[in-house]
Amino acid sequence: MMRPICSSALSRAIRFNSTGKDGKRRDLFGYEQSSEVGPWNDKISKVKTWNEAGELLVEMNRANCPPDLSSYKEVLKAILRCSSKYDGGRQAGESKFCAMMDVLEEMEHRNNTKTDLPCWDLVMEGAIQEQEFRAGRALIACVEGISQKLVDENEKVAAKLKSEGQEFPPALLKQSENLFDIEIKAA
């Protein structure tokens, strides 16, 4: 008894979550979706804090105009450009890199929008700007095609921090055992 109901509901969802016979995009419930992201992207490009950019993504969804790749790229650029998440300056624990990774997660898992290389380059720029060279190295190892210019900039940040004695987080350097001298061997 359950099988016909599930397959019927699934077929309706597939039918409505695509372009209809009238050529218009429709959501799961059959409501017409707008694809006019241009005005939204323009608003995102003018925000003063990156929290405002996130709020505009929420407004886009409420207006039944789901963000596309260009909208998410504008949010990544806003995070990169803005000095802080909120008005009043930078707060403890803010991380542009983490905010950008959250955007990519929403983009891929919530809206099924595939991340492209320019998105990853923006995230890499964020890691460099925040002097998070380890995160940059992880990106380089995991994402093929990061521009060589950004790879070089990341290594310059690493070299600069090493020369200043800030290669490792201060809290870890204060521990009685030096974690960085431990040699790990395979069993």
Summary of the structure (lengths in Angstrom):
residues: 187
radius of gyration: 21.7
end to end distance: 54.3
largest distance: 69.9
contacts: 469
relative contact order: 0.07
helix: 58%
strand: 2%
